[in-house]
């Protein structure tokens, strides 16, 4: 689809921009302020390239459009609730919850949703809690 490719190119461009702008940030002995923009830039770049060149295997937009709208609305509601969940649950559990529910809403099975939740929850714990010292 044309829109997926356009979003992919824009995301990849934002990833490159994040990398370029992080070059001017101050350096530190350990992980410094330039680390987080580079992690986000790398994720945007890789995700954008995937969207730009991956084949779309989903149903045509006319099929299941109402169902997709409900899923998108639920996902939007979940992301709007994330700031209130973060202080109550912490960084890693909130990330795991968002990843798991988002994967389920994307139509993947329970096994993939659990795998995504565990992987992204662990990644959030390692990056934010252990590496950057964000309170759990």
Secondary structure, 3 states (H helix, E strand, C coil): CHHHHHHHHHHHHHHHHHHHHHCCCCCCCCCCHHHHHHHHHHHHHHHHHHHHHCCCCCCCCCCCHHHHHHHHHHHHHHHHHHHHHHHHHCHHHHHHHHHHHHHHHCCCCHHHHHHHHHHHHHHHHHHHHHHCCCCC
